[in-house]
Each structure stands twice: as C-alpha cells, then as structure tokens.
C-alpha cells in the first residue's frame, strides 16, 4: 500500500490519493453533492439547474476534478481499448496496466454513475412531467448507465434511488431491454413534442443544455443513434431485437446522426477535457503501441492529429529524446512511439517522452449568439461511429439506408473531415490494399518488441468473407472513435477487433488468461461492504466468477457471423 501511495502522490490530488489507498474521505460528500447543491433542498432548485451535473458526469468531469475521470475511465477502459498506456509505474507496476487490479480505482465508474447521474436524474423525474425535460433526462441516464453496465455487467438501475437499506441489481439482459425501451419512449415523446411545438422546440432548454443546445431534433437523432449502438451490442445474444431496434432507429422520421450533424459532446466554457491535465500536468497517459502501430501501418493521415511525436517533451527548452536502458539517446525525435500495455517501467522518466495525445478542439456559439467558445471536449458519440454501425448492420442484411461498402467509406470520410484531411488523402486511403499494422519497437527496452498482429487492410473487397469485412469495419470504427476508450473497449470485447498487442506482464493470478484482455471489473468494494446481500445475488447473474476475466452477457466467445 505504501508503494501505491508513494507512486501516486506526485500525480493525483490529495482526495484522489486518499480514495485510492482505501479511506472514505472522498465519498463522504457524495450525498450532499447530489442532494444539496448550493445549500438548497431539491424541491427549491429550478429544474434547469439540475441538468448540469448529470450531463457533465457522463464522463466524470463535474467541477473539473480531473482525477475522477482518471479513475472512472482513463485507468481502465482507455487502457484496455488499446488507445492509451501509462508511463507511470503506479504501485511499483502492480496496477490495472499489468492486470493487478486496484479496487480503489475500479469502483469509480460505479460511484460516478450512481451518485452523479442516477441521483440527480431521479430528482428531475420526480419534479416534472414535461415531455422534453423527462425525455432528455432519460436519454442522459441511459447514455451514462449503459457505460457503467458495460464495465461491471449487472448494476442497480430499476430500483436504485428508491430508498431502503439495500439496492437490488438488474441483470444485464434486463438492463439492455430497459435502456432500449426508455430510449424508444423518449424518441416517441420528443417526436410528438417537436411536431406539436414547432416554434418552441429549440428554445426552452438552450440555456442549460450543454450537449445539444436545446435542439430536440438533435436529441432525437442522438437517441436513435444510441439505440443503434445498443442494438449492435446485443447482436449475438438477441439478434431479432437487435435488427428490429436498429432498423426502427435508422428509419425513424428524424433519423440518426449523419454528416450534417455535429459530434455529440459535452461542451461548456466552465469545463475542461480532463485528458489535458492527465496528459500534461500529471504526465500519466501516453499513446498506446497498438494505436501507433495501426496508424503507421495504414499511412493514416490522422496520426499527427491524434498524437505528438517524440520531442514534444522539453527540458530547459531542449527537446527530450528517448534514452535506452544504457542511457544513450535513441534518435527518435520526430517519430511516433507508443507504449505497450503491461510494460514494466523502472522509472517514470523512462517513458514520459513517448508520444502523447494531441488534444483536439471543439467550437460552438454561446446561447446569446456571441463569441465562439473553444474547449477540448470529450466525444460521447462521434458521427463517424454511426456510419460504421450502419455499415455493420448492412453487412448483416439489415435495412440501414445504404450498402456496407458505401457506409464504411462514408464513415472514414466523416472522420477525415473532422480533422480537415484532404479529398486526395481520403481517396488514397480507402484504396490502400496492402497496409497492415507494423511491428512495434520499444526504444527503451527491446524485450518489449513485438511483430505487428492485425492484418486487415483498408480497401473494401467484396470477395472476402463476411468476417473479414467486419474486421475492416471494426478497425476503422476503432480508429475513428478515438479517444473515447469506453466504447472502443466494449466493441473490442464484442468482436475481438482490432487485434491488439497483448500485455507484456499479466499479474491477474490466472483470472485473465495469458494473451487475453480484461472483460469487466469486479463489483465495487464499497457496495460489497454496504450492500453485500444484493451483490451476492448479482454474482449469480454473471457467466462466471466475480473477476475481470468473466465475460458480460453480450460478450459471446467465437465468431461474429
């Protein structure tokens, strides 16, 4: 425990450190944050003021406590998605990167969802029956809580926030059917609201809606796109429901997100992207070897958009090169070098100069039509993702409004447009029939080197198998969704694509087989202590033991077709 504390004290605020080493100081005020903001009782708070916390807590970003996001997602899903890796030897290298799971870290997705989203949303739903408020509240809740379920499996939902000494868990099949039902109801209610209130439909929520600026049609399209995402998640366990839900969402009168729409993000002048501080102040995250290997292999023009080359890190105004184990410069300045998962890091200074995330910017106009505000937003859903979801649906024979090939290529185009990449580069990219992931070389420690694993190419080929076509779709979807690691980790578990470099070191005590990847997180420590009877019932809802190697309900081993 002392090792963990010593390693973390330089990187995280005191409250985060206290949480990680097992004290309860950080959670003591959760209840007051959710039920008594600004010293007021819930019934005294305007409904418009209640949306900010749950909207900004889809990512645990409320009040810019960046360490909360670091624990909610960055030290689990962002790693296991293959997007990022840690340069910091947390706990003497016994941490989530090496599959030595940290209970203090790993309860945060649960805490953030239940207390920062579920609680305030429950207060909103108690206080109003207005169709637009209720519908948006439910969409926000599903957006946040399907992510929590995709971390743990069963979670408290249908009976959460109802009082009592214990809180039952819902199994994941029930959860997903409930999520889809609530999204459908919200879409229907908002559609009626928009159709019957055309003059008011984009006005009432604009002052406090930090996601869609009061645009109810955009909320409908986002909800339909979320239905499509969740439908695809359950395609192996309930293909009939998956198909009917996906087709209903895509063919709804207001449809799904398209290239005419913006990415769905939480954007507010008061919020910052927590990855900024985790990258540059903490120096606790870097690009992964898998991501750099794929981008290099495809000669992907998004590489400099996503990552910074070696040399970005300076000391005394001098660009710092990577040194090898003997302390000699490796001449990697100007090159892109990621970190492999599970690397044993002798000292943080060995890896902090590796490629880090090149933070993107988002721009919007404030509610008064004034100046454009610029912020580094985190994407909840990118438009490109929706095209790749439709491409997979079309591959499965569903009515997705286009062919698999066309939707696949449109998804790439939308992603390229997001980063201002030229038509010429796009045309060259989609016709790349030879590029595959390249070998990885660790300049500091060559024992971490590994040959490229993923052999799928970019160019669409009708002659290859359905499985190979899906592989192409998933690889490009994975690249386009960056840096949203939660969804990337979920889709990697569902399909096994892309092919990621396995962890160098596996301290899971056999829970995660060698060469495999984490499938979930075990139920949170605090709930095991305070809600043990219900946690024991929830354990019976799993496919196996309560540990990180047990697959979720929708995660079915084997082929995808």
C-alpha positions in Angstrom: 0.0 0.0 0.0 2.9 2.4 0.8 4.2 1.8 -2.8 0.9 2.8 -4.3 0.7 5.9 -2.2 4.3 6.9 -3.0 3.8 6.4 -6.7 0.5 8.3 -6.8 1.1 11.3 -4.6 3.0 13.1 -7.3 0.3 12.6 -9.9 -3.1 13.0 -8.1 -4.7 15.4 -5.8 -4.9 14.5 -2.1 -8.6 13.5 -2.3 -7.8 11.0 -5.1 -4.9 9.7 -3.2 -7.0 9.1 -0.1 -9.6 7.3 -2.2 -7.0 5.1 -3.8 -5.5 3.9 -0.6 -8.8 2.9 0.9 -10.1 5.8 3.1 -13.6 7.2 2.7 -12.9 10.9 2.8 -13.7 11.4 -0.9 -17.0 9.6 -0.8 -18.3 11.2 2.4 -19.6 14.2 0.5 -21.2 12.4 -2.5 -24.7 12.5 -1.0 -24.5 16.2 -0.3 -23.2 17.0 -3.8 -26.2 15.2 -5.3 -29.0 16.2 -3.0 -28.0 19.5 -1.6 -26.1 21.6 -4.2 -25.7 25.3 -3.3 -27.2 24.6 0.1 -30.7 24.2 -1.3 -33.1 21.3 -0.9 -34.1 19.5 -4.2 -37.6 21.0 -4.2 -36.1 24.5 -4.1 -33.9 24.1 -7.2 -35.0 25.1 -10.6 -35.2 22.1 -12.9 -32.9 23.8 -15.4 -30.1 23.9 -12.8 -30.4 20.1 -12.2 -29.1 19.0 -15.6 -25.6 20.3 -15.5 -24.3 17.7 -13.0 -25.6 14.5 -14.8 -24.7 15.9 -18.3 -21.1 16.7 -17.1 -20.8 13.3 -15.3 -21.3 11.0 -18.3 -17.6 11.5 -18.2 -16.8 12.1 -14.5 -15.9 15.7 -15.2 -18.2 17.5 -12.8 -16.4 20.5 -11.2 -13.3 19.7 -13.3 -12.0 17.1 -10.8 -9.8 15.5 -13.4 -8.6 12.7 -11.2 -12.2 11.4 -11.0 -12.2 10.9 -14.8 -8.8 9.3 -14.5 -10.3 6.7 -12.1 -13.6 6.4 -13.9 -12.2 5.6 -17.3 -8.6 6.6 -18.0 -7.0 3.9 -15.9 -9.3 1.1 -17.2 -11.2 1.5 -20.5 -8.8 3.9 -22.1 -6.0 1.4 -21.5 -7.8 -1.8 -22.4 -9.3 -0.3 -25.6 -5.8 -0.2 -27.0 -5.9 3.6 -27.2 -3.6 4.6 -24.4 -1.0 3.3 -22.0 0.6 4.5 -18.8 4.2 5.8 -18.4 3.9 5.8 -14.7 4.8 2.8 -12.5 1.8 3.1 -10.3 2.1 0.8 -7.3 5.5 -0.4 -8.3 4.0 -1.7 -11.6 1.2 -3.5 -9.8 -1.8 -1.7 -11.3 -4.5 -2.1 -14.0 -2.0 -1.9 -16.8 -0.4 -5.2 -15.6 -3.8 -6.6 -14.6 -3.0 -6.3 -10.9 -6.4 -4.7 -10.4 -6.8 -1.8 -8.0 -10.1 -1.9 -6.1 -9.8 1.8 -5.1 -9.5 2.8 -8.7 -12.1 0.4 -10.1 -15.1 1.4 -8.1 -15.2 4.9 -9.6 -17.2 4.1 -12.8 -19.9 2.8 -10.4 -19.8 5.7 -8.0 -19.8 8.3 -10.7 -22.8 6.8 -12.5 -24.9 6.0 -9.4 -24.3 9.2 -7.5 -23.5 11.9 -10.1 -26.0 10.7 -12.7 -28.7 8.4 -11.3 -29.4 10.6 -8.2 -29.8 14.0 -9.9 -31.8 12.4 -12.8 -34.2 10.8 -10.2 -34.8 14.3 -8.8 -35.5 15.7 -12.2 -38.0 12.9 -13.0 -39.7 13.4 -9.6 -40.1 17.2 -10.2 -41.6 17.4 -13.7 -43.7 15.6 -16.3 -42.8 17.9 -19.2 -42.1 15.7 -22.2 -38.9 17.4 -23.3 -37.3 17.5 -19.8 -38.3 14.0 -19.0 -37.1 12.6 -22.3 -33.7 14.3 -22.3 -33.2 13.2 -18.6 -33.8 9.6 -19.6 -31.5 9.8 -22.6 -28.8 11.2 -20.4 -29.3 8.5 -17.9 -29.1 5.7 -20.5 -26.1 7.3 -22.1 -24.2 7.2 -18.8 -25.6 4.0 -17.3 -25.1 1.7 -20.3 -21.4 2.6 -19.9 -21.5 1.6 -16.3 -23.2 -1.7 -17.1 -20.6 -2.3 -19.8 -18.0 -2.1 -17.1 -19.5 -4.3 -14.5 -22.4 -6.2 -16.0 -25.4 -6.2 -13.6 -25.8 -2.8 -11.8 -28.6 -1.2 -9.7 -31.0 0.6 -12.0 -34.7 -0.1 -11.9 -34.9 0.1 -8.1 -32.0 2.5 -7.5 -32.6 5.8 -5.7 -35.8 4.5 -4.2 -34.6 4.4 -0.6 -34.1 1.4 1.7 -31.1 -0.2 3.2 -30.3 -2.4 0.2 -30.4 -1.9 -3.5 -31.1 -4.8 -5.9 -29.1 -5.2 -9.1 -30.6 -5.8 -12.5 -29.1 -8.4 -14.7 -27.6 -7.1 -17.9 -30.3 -8.5 -20.3 -32.9 -6.7 -18.3 -30.8 -3.6 -18.3 -30.4 -3.5 -22.0 -34.1 -4.1 -22.7 -34.9 -1.3 -20.2 -32.4 1.0 -21.8 -33.8 0.4 -25.3 -37.4 0.8 -24.0 -36.6 4.1 -22.4 -34.8 5.4 -25.5 -37.8 4.4 -27.7 -40.2 6.1 -25.3 -38.0 9.2 -25.2 -37.8 9.4 -29.0 -41.6 9.0 -29.4 -42.3 11.6 -26.7 -39.8 14.1 -28.2 -41.1 13.5 -31.7 -44.6 14.4 -30.6 -43.3 17.4 -28.7 -41.4 18.7 -31.7 -44.3 18.1 -34.1 -46.8 19.9 -31.9 -44.5 22.7 -30.6 -42.5 23.7 -33.7 -41.9 27.2 -32.5 -40.7 26.3 -29.1 -38.9 23.0 -29.7 -35.4 24.5 -29.8 -35.7 27.2 -27.2 -36.6 26.1 -23.8 -33.5 24.0 -22.9 -31.0 26.1 -24.8 -29.8 28.0 -21.7 -28.7 24.9 -19.8 -28.3 22.1 -22.4 -24.5 21.7 -22.6 -24.8 18.7 -25.1 -27.3 19.7 -27.8 -28.0 23.4 -27.1 -31.7 22.8 -26.7 -32.1 21.2 -30.2 -34.7 18.5 -29.6 -34.4 17.1 -33.2 -30.7 16.5 -32.4 -31.6 14.8 -29.2 -33.9 12.5 -31.2 -31.1 11.7 -33.6 -28.7 11.1 -30.8 -31.2 8.8 -29.0 -31.8 6.9 -32.2 -28.1 6.6 -32.8 -27.7 5.3 -29.2 -30.4 2.8 -29.9 -28.4 1.6 -32.9 -25.3 1.3 -30.7 -27.0 -0.7 -28.1 -28.8 -2.9 -30.7 -25.4 -3.8 -32.2 -24.1 -4.6 -28.8 -26.6 -7.4 -28.3 -26.5 -8.8 -31.8 -25.0 -12.1 -30.7 -27.5 -12.7 -27.8 -30.7 -11.3 -29.2 -30.3 -10.9 -33.0 -34.1 -10.4 -33.6 -34.3 -7.5 -31.1 -31.1 -6.0 -32.4 -32.3 -6.0 -36.0 -35.8 -4.5 -35.3 -34.4 -1.9 -33.0 -31.6 -0.8 -35.4 -34.0 -0.6 -38.4 -36.5 1.4 -36.4 -33.9 3.8 -35.3 -32.3 4.4 -38.7 -35.6 4.7 -40.5 -37.3 7.0 -37.9 -38.7 10.2 -39.5 -35.9 12.3 -37.8 -33.4 9.5 -38.3 -29.9 9.2 -36.8 -26.8 11.3 -36.8 -25.4 12.0 -40.2 -22.6 14.1 -41.7 -24.9 17.1 -41.4 -24.8 16.8 -37.6 -22.0 17.6 -35.1 -20.4 15.0 -32.8 -22.3 14.6 -29.5 -20.1 16.2 -26.9 -20.4 17.9 -23.5 -19.2 21.5 -24.2 -19.2 24.3 -21.7 -16.9 27.2 -21.0 -16.6 26.1 -17.4 -15.4 22.6 -18.3 -12.1 21.3 -19.5 -11.2 18.0 -21.0 -9.6 16.0 -18.1 -7.2 14.4 -20.6 -5.4 17.8 -20.8 -4.3 17.6 -17.2 -3.7 13.8 -17.1 -1.5 14.3 -20.2 0.5 17.4 -19.4 0.3 18.1 -15.7 0.2 14.5 -14.3 2.1 13.0 -17.3 0.2 9.8 -16.6 -1.0 8.8 -20.0 0.5 8.3 -23.4 -0.4 6.8 -26.8 -0.5 3.0 -27.0 1.7 0.9 -29.1 -1.3 -0.7 -30.8 -2.7 2.7 -31.9 0.6 3.9 -33.3 1.2 0.5 -35.0 -2.2 0.7 -36.8 -1.9 4.4 -37.8 1.6 3.9 -39.1 0.7 0.7 -41.0 -2.1 2.4 -42.8 -0.1 5.5 -43.5 -3.1 7.2 -41.8 -3.1 11.0 -42.1 -4.8 11.2 -38.7 -1.5 10.2 -37.0 -0.3 13.7 -36.4 -3.9 14.7 -35.5 -4.1 12.1 -32.8 -0.5 12.0 -31.4 2.6 14.1 -30.8 6.0 12.9 -32.0 8.9 12.3 -29.7 10.4 15.7 -28.9 7.2 17.3 -27.7 8.6 16.9 -24.1 11.2 19.6 -23.4 13.6 20.2 -20.5 15.3 23.6 -20.3 14.0 24.4 -23.8 15.6 21.3 -25.3 13.6 18.5 -26.9 14.0 15.3 -24.9 14.8 12.1 -26.8 14.0 8.6 -25.6 17.0 7.0 -23.9 17.6 3.3 -24.0 18.4 1.2 -20.9 22.0 2.1 -21.1 21.2 5.8 -21.0 22.0 6.5 -24.6 19.9 8.6 -27.0 17.9 6.6 -29.5 17.4 9.4 -32.1 13.6 9.1 -32.1 12.9 12.8 -32.1 10.2 13.5 -34.7 9.0 9.9 -34.7 5.8 8.5 -33.2 6.4 5.9 -30.5 3.7 4.4 -28.3 3.9 2.4 -25.1 2.9 -1.3 -24.9 0.4 -2.4 -22.3 1.8 -4.1 -19.2 5.3 -2.8 -19.7 7.4 -2.9 -16.6 8.6 0.7 -16.0 11.7 1.2 -13.8 11.1 4.9 -13.5 8.6 7.4 -14.9 11.4 9.4 -16.7 12.0 6.3 -18.9 8.7 6.7 -20.7 7.2 10.2 -20.3 8.8 11.5 -23.5 6.9 8.9 -25.7 4.1 10.1 -27.9 1.2 11.6 -26.1 -2.3 12.7 -27.2 -2.6 15.7 -29.5 -5.7 17.2 -27.9 -8.5 18.2 -30.3 -10.6 21.3 -30.0 -14.3 21.9 -30.4 -16.0 25.2 -31.2 -19.5 26.4 -30.5 -21.5 29.7 -30.2 -22.8 30.6 -26.8 -26.6 30.8 -26.1 -26.6 34.6 -26.7 -25.2 34.2 -30.2 -22.0 35.7 -29.1 -18.3 34.7 -29.4 -17.3 31.2 -30.3 -16.1 29.3 -27.3 -13.2 26.9 -27.7 -12.8 23.9 -25.5 -11.2 20.4 -25.6 -14.3 18.3 -25.4 -14.6 14.6 -25.0 -16.9 12.9 -27.6 -19.9 10.9 -26.2 -20.7 9.8 -29.7 -19.0 10.7 -33.0 -21.0 10.9 -36.2 -18.4 8.5 -37.8 -19.3 5.8 -35.3 -22.9 5.9 -36.5 -21.9 5.2 -40.1 -19.8 2.2 -39.1 -22.7 0.9 -37.0 -24.9 1.2 -40.1 -22.2 -0.5 -42.2 -22.2 -3.5 -39.9 -26.0 -3.6 -39.9 -26.0 -3.5 -43.7 -23.4 -6.3 -43.7 -25.8 -8.3 -41.6 -28.6 -7.7 -44.2 -30.5 -5.0 -42.2 -32.1 -2.0 -43.8 -29.6 0.7 -43.0 -30.2 3.1 -45.9 -27.1 2.1 -47.8 -24.7 -0.7 -48.7 -22.0 -1.9 -46.3 -19.3 -0.6 -48.6 -20.7 2.9 -49.0 -21.5 3.3 -45.3 -18.0 2.1 -44.4 -16.3 4.6 -46.8 -18.6 7.4 -45.6 -17.6 6.6 -42.0 -13.9 7.1 -43.0 -14.8 10.3 -44.9 -16.6 11.8 -41.9 -13.7 11.0 -39.7 -11.3 12.6 -42.1 -13.4 15.7 -42.5 -13.4 16.1 -38.7 -9.7 16.6 -38.9 -9.6 18.6 -42.1 -7.9 15.9 -44.2 -8.0 16.4 -47.9 -10.1 14.6 -50.5 -6.9 13.4 -52.2 -5.6 11.8 -48.9 -9.0 10.2 -48.4 -9.1 8.7 -51.9 -5.6 7.3 -51.4 -6.5 5.9 -48.0 -9.6 4.0 -49.0 -7.7 2.4 -51.9 -4.9 1.1 -49.7 -5.0 -2.6 -50.2 -1.6 -3.5 -48.7 -1.0 -1.6 -45.5 -1.4 -3.5 -42.2 -0.3 -2.9 -38.6 3.5 -2.5 -38.3 5.9 -4.1 -35.8 6.4 -2.4 -32.5 9.9 -1.5 -31.2 10.4 -0.1 -27.7 13.4 2.2 -27.8 14.0 1.9 -24.1 13.6 -1.8 -23.7 13.8 -4.0 -26.8 12.5 -7.0 -24.9 9.0 -5.4 -25.3 9.3 -5.5 -29.1 6.6 -7.5 -31.0 5.6 -8.1 -34.6 2.5 -6.5 -36.0 -0.6 -8.5 -35.3 -3.5 -7.0 -37.2 -3.5 -8.0 -40.9 -6.7 -6.4 -42.1 -6.3 -3.8 -44.9 -8.3 -0.7 -45.5 -9.7 -1.2 -49.0 -13.2 -2.7 -49.2 -13.2 -6.0 -51.1 -16.4 -7.8 -51.9 -14.6 -11.1 -52.5 -13.5 -11.6 -48.8 -15.6 -13.3 -46.1 -18.2 -11.5 -44.0 -15.9 -11.9 -41.0 -13.1 -10.2 -42.9 -15.4 -7.3 -43.9 -16.5 -6.9 -40.3 -12.8 -6.8 -39.3 -12.3 -3.9 -41.7 -15.3 -2.1 -40.3 -14.3 -2.5 -36.7 -10.7 -1.4 -37.3 -11.8 1.8 -39.0 -14.5 2.4 -36.4 -11.9 1.9 -33.6 -9.6 4.5 -35.3 -12.4 7.0 -35.8 -13.8 6.9 -32.3 -10.5 7.9 -30.7 -10.1 9.0 -27.8 -13.4 7.5 -26.5 -11.9 4.5 -24.8 -15.1 3.2 -23.1 -16.9 2.4 -26.3 -13.8 1.2 -28.0 -13.1 -1.3 -25.2 -16.8 -2.5 -25.4 -16.7 -3.1 -29.1 -13.2 -4.8 -28.9 -14.7 -7.2 -26.3 -17.8 -7.8 -28.5 -15.9 -8.5 -31.7 -12.2 -9.1 -30.9 -11.2 -6.4 -33.4 -8.8 -4.8 -33.9 -6.1 -7.3 -33.0 -4.3 -5.6 -30.1 -0.8 -6.3 -28.7 -1.3 -8.4 -25.5 0.0 -7.1 -22.2 3.7 -7.7 -21.6 3.1 -8.5 -17.9 0.0 -10.2 -16.5 -0.4 -10.1 -12.7 -4.0 -11.3 -12.7 -3.3 -14.5 -10.8 -4.8 -16.5 -13.7 -8.1 -14.6 -13.8 -7.2 -13.2 -17.2 -5.5 -16.0 -19.3 -2.2 -15.1 -20.8 -2.6 -13.2 -24.1 -6.2 -12.3 -23.2 -7.7 -8.9 -22.1 -9.9 -7.7 -19.2 -13.6 -8.4 -19.8 -15.1 -6.4 -17.0 -14.5 -5.0 -13.5 -15.5 -6.8 -10.3 -18.3 -5.3 -8.3 -17.2 -2.3 -6.4 -15.6 -2.6 -3.0 -17.9 0.0 -1.3 -21.0 -1.9 -2.5 -19.6 -5.2 -1.5 -19.2 -3.8 2.0 -22.6 -1.9 2.3 -24.9 -3.9 0.0 -23.4 -7.4 0.3 -26.6 -9.4 0.1 -27.6 -7.8 -3.2 -24.0 -8.1 -4.5 -24.1 -11.8 -3.8 -27.3 -12.1 -5.8 -25.7 -10.1 -8.6 -22.8 -12.5 -8.7 -25.2 -15.3 -9.7 -26.2 -13.2 -12.8 -22.7 -13.5 -14.2 -21.4 -16.1 -16.6 -18.6 -16.9 -14.1 -16.8 -15.6 -11.0 -16.8 -12.0 -10.0 -13.5 -11.1 -11.5 -12.0 -9.3 -14.6 -11.8 -12.4 -16.8 -15.6 -13.1 -16.8 -17.4 -12.2 -20.0 -20.5 -10.0 -19.9 -23.9 -11.1 -21.1 -23.5 -9.7 -24.6 -19.9 -10.8 -24.9 -20.1 -14.2 -26.6 -16.9 -16.1 -27.4 -16.4 -17.2 -31.0 -17.1 -15.8 -34.5 -19.3 -12.8 -35.2 -21.4 -14.4 -38.0 
